[in-house]
Amino acid sequence: MSRPPLRVVVADDERMVRTALRVIIDAEPDMEVVGEAASGAEALPLVRSLAPDVVLMDVRMPEIDGIRATEQILATMAEPPKIVVVTTFENDSYVYDALRAGASGFLLKRAGPDELIGAVRLVARGDSLLFPAAVRSLAASHAAAARTAAPAWAARLTDREADVLRLMAGGLSNHEISERLGVGPQTVKTHVAGVLAKTGSRDRTQAVIAAYEGGFMKKS
């Protein structure tokens, strides 16, 4: 029995961008665009009513920007969708704020169709969409008060959980971590769950940001 297609909402104030994203996504047999919004204000009720699997969210929009929209969606929905921030510049401070707000990752507007489709599938299955160098740079720029010592939660991580967090911060998926460490996928999932619990993170993206902001990566 085939799975239902992934349901995607596109939020961008540029009609041409929305149209381009729709064409690319609707061409795939396993996904479809179920709604479009031209602002964060339009995106909020649309996402709540349609309950999509993934939202492609522009960060710079009128009325309510992508950061506030992301915060409100995650705060008000019992089962919120995965949110991918779509941006022109990877070093945009809006991107980092959106990741801290709970977005699962970000995608550049110049990304090709294969990257876009891969991103939707990636976050839909629970992985984060991060670019390690960009996140490291953003964390350094926007976390000036980051501690020089590892945070308290770091001491509660097992050695293997610490290894997994470092590899997560390097942008590796569960499958890649499994191959790197020579353990089964379910074992990796268990370690990831332990990392999320001990860092107090909603998802992988939040755990990676906590690792950089808390100084964990400096000590790694």
C-alpha positions as CSV (number, residue, x, y, z in Angstrom):
1,M,0.0,0.0,0.0
2,S,1.5,3.3,-1.1
3,R,1.9,6.2,1.4
4,P,-0.1,9.4,0.8
5,P,2.0,12.2,-0.7
6,L,3.8,14.6,1.6
7,R,1.7,17.7,1.9
8,V,3.5,21.0,1.6
9,V,2.6,24.7,2.2
10,V,4.6,27.4,0.5
11,A,4.8,30.8,2.2
12,D,6.6,33.5,0.2
13,D,5.6,37.1,-0.7
14,E,6.9,36.7,-4.3
15,R,4.3,35.1,-6.6
16,M,7.0,33.8,-9.0
17,V,8.9,32.1,-6.2
18,R,5.7,30.4,-5.0
19,T,4.9,29.3,-8.5
20,A,8.3,27.9,-9.1
21,L,8.3,25.9,-5.9
22,R,4.8,24.6,-6.7
23,V,5.9,23.4,-10.1
24,I,8.9,21.6,-8.7
25,I,7.1,20.0,-5.8
26,D,4.0,19.0,-7.8
27,A,6.1,17.2,-10.4
28,E,7.1,14.6,-7.7
29,P,4.8,11.6,-7.3
30,D,5.3,11.5,-3.5
31,M,4.5,15.2,-2.6
32,E,2.1,18.0,-3.4
33,V,1.6,21.7,-2.6
34,V,-1.7,22.0,-0.7
35,G,-1.6,25.7,-0.1
36,E,0.2,29.0,-0.7
37,A,0.6,32.1,1.5
38,A,2.0,35.5,0.6
39,S,2.7,36.6,4.2
40,G,3.2,35.1,7.6
41,A,-0.3,36.4,8.5
42,E,-1.7,34.3,5.7
43,A,0.4,31.4,6.5
44,L,-0.7,31.0,10.1
45,P,-4.4,30.1,9.6
46,L,-3.6,28.2,6.4
47,V,-1.1,25.9,8.1
48,R,-3.4,25.4,11.1
49,S,-6.4,24.4,8.8
50,L,-4.4,22.3,6.3
51,A,-2.0,20.6,8.8
52,P,0.7,20.0,6.2
53,D,3.8,17.8,6.7
54,V,6.2,20.5,5.7
55,V,6.2,24.3,5.3
56,L,8.6,26.2,3.1
57,M,8.8,29.5,4.9
58,D,10.4,32.7,3.5
59,V,11.9,34.7,6.4
60,R,11.4,38.2,5.1
61,M,7.6,38.7,4.6
62,P,5.2,41.6,5.3
63,E,2.9,41.8,8.3
64,I,4.3,38.8,10.1
65,D,7.8,37.6,9.1
66,G,8.8,34.0,8.9
67,I,10.4,33.9,12.3
68,R,7.2,35.0,14.2
69,A,5.1,32.7,12.0
70,T,7.4,29.8,12.8
71,E,7.2,30.6,16.6
72,Q,3.4,30.8,16.5
73,I,2.9,27.7,14.4
74,L,5.1,25.6,16.8
75,A,3.5,27.1,19.9
76,T,-0.1,26.7,18.9
77,M,-0.3,23.3,17.0
78,A,-0.3,20.0,18.9
79,E,1.4,18.3,15.9
80,P,3.1,21.1,14.0
81,P,4.7,20.6,10.6
82,K,8.4,20.6,9.9
83,I,9.4,24.1,8.8
84,V,12.2,24.9,6.4
85,V,13.3,28.5,6.2
86,V,13.9,29.6,2.6
87,T,16.4,32.5,2.3
88,T,18.5,34.4,-0.2
89,F,21.6,34.6,2.1
90,E,22.8,31.9,4.3
91,N,24.4,34.4,6.8
92,D,21.2,36.3,7.2
93,S,20.6,36.9,10.9
94,Y,16.9,36.1,10.2
95,V,18.0,32.5,9.4
96,Y,19.6,31.9,12.8
97,D,16.6,33.5,14.6
98,A,14.3,31.2,12.7
99,L,16.4,28.1,13.6
100,R,16.3,29.1,17.2
101,A,12.6,29.6,17.0
102,G,12.2,26.0,15.9
103,A,12.7,25.7,12.2
104,S,14.2,22.3,11.1
105,G,16.7,23.9,8.8
106,F,17.1,26.3,5.9
107,L,17.4,26.2,2.2
108,L,18.9,28.8,-0.1
109,K,16.6,30.2,-2.8
110,R,19.2,29.5,-5.4
111,A,19.1,25.8,-4.6
112,G,18.3,23.5,-7.5
113,P,15.2,21.3,-7.8
114,D,17.0,18.2,-6.5
115,E,18.1,20.0,-3.4
116,L,14.6,21.4,-2.8
117,I,13.0,18.0,-3.2
118,G,15.7,16.3,-1.1
119,A,15.2,18.9,1.7
120,V,11.4,18.3,1.9
121,R,11.9,14.6,2.1
122,L,14.7,15.0,4.7
123,V,12.8,17.1,7.2
124,A,9.6,15.1,6.7
125,R,11.4,12.0,8.0
126,G,12.7,13.8,11.0
127,D,16.2,14.8,10.0
128,S,17.5,18.3,10.2
129,L,18.5,20.4,7.2
130,L,21.7,22.1,8.3
131,F,24.8,23.4,6.6
132,P,27.5,22.9,9.3
133,A,29.8,25.7,8.3
134,A,27.0,28.2,8.0
135,V,25.5,27.2,11.4
136,R,28.9,27.5,13.0
137,S,29.4,30.9,11.5
138,L,25.9,32.1,12.5
139,A,26.4,30.8,16.1
140,A,29.7,32.6,16.4
141,S,28.1,35.8,15.1
142,H,24.9,35.7,17.1
143,A,25.9,34.1,20.3
144,A,28.5,36.5,21.6
145,A,27.7,35.5,25.1
146,A,28.3,31.8,24.5
147,R,30.0,30.2,27.5
148,T,33.7,29.3,27.3
149,A,33.0,26.1,29.4
150,A,30.8,23.3,28.3
151,P,27.2,23.6,29.6
152,A,25.9,21.5,32.5
153,W,24.0,19.1,30.3
154,A,27.3,18.1,28.6
155,A,28.4,16.2,31.7
156,R,25.2,14.2,31.5
157,L,25.8,12.9,28.0
158,T,27.3,9.4,27.7
159,D,30.4,9.2,25.6
160,R,28.4,7.8,22.7
161,E,25.7,10.5,22.9
162,A,28.5,13.1,22.8
163,D,29.9,11.4,19.7
164,V,26.4,11.4,18.1
165,L,25.9,15.1,18.9
166,R,29.2,16.1,17.3
167,L,28.2,14.2,14.2
168,M,24.8,15.8,14.2
169,A,26.5,19.1,14.4
170,G,28.6,18.1,11.4
171,G,25.4,17.7,9.4
172,L,25.3,13.9,9.3
173,S,21.9,12.1,9.1
174,N,21.0,9.1,11.3
175,H,22.0,6.7,8.5
176,E,25.4,8.4,8.0
177,I,26.0,8.4,11.8
178,S,25.1,4.7,11.9
179,E,27.7,4.0,9.2
180,R,30.3,6.2,10.8
181,L,30.0,4.6,14.3
182,G,29.3,1.1,13.1
183,V,26.0,0.7,15.0
184,G,22.5,0.0,13.9
185,P,20.0,2.8,12.9
186,Q,17.8,2.1,15.9
187,T,20.7,2.5,18.3
188,V,21.4,5.9,16.7
189,K,17.8,6.9,17.2
190,T,18.1,6.0,20.8
191,H,21.2,8.1,21.2
192,V,19.6,11.0,19.4
193,A,16.6,10.8,21.7
194,G,19.0,10.9,24.7
195,V,20.7,13.9,23.3
196,L,17.4,15.8,22.8
197,A,16.2,15.0,26.3
198,K,19.5,16.0,28.0
199,T,19.9,19.2,26.0
200,G,16.2,20.1,26.4
201,S,15.8,20.4,22.7
202,R,12.7,20.0,20.6
203,D,14.6,18.5,17.7
204,R,18.0,17.9,16.1
205,T,18.4,21.5,14.9
206,Q,17.8,22.9,18.4
207,A,20.3,20.4,19.9
208,V,23.0,21.5,17.4
209,I,22.4,25.1,18.1
210,A,22.6,24.3,21.9
211,A,25.9,22.6,21.2
212,Y,27.4,25.6,19.5
213,E,26.0,28.3,21.8
214,G,26.8,26.4,25.0
215,G,30.5,25.9,24.0
216,F,30.2,22.1,23.7
217,M,31.7,22.2,20.2
218,K,34.6,24.3,21.4
219,K,35.5,21.6,23.8
220,S,35.1,18.8,21.3
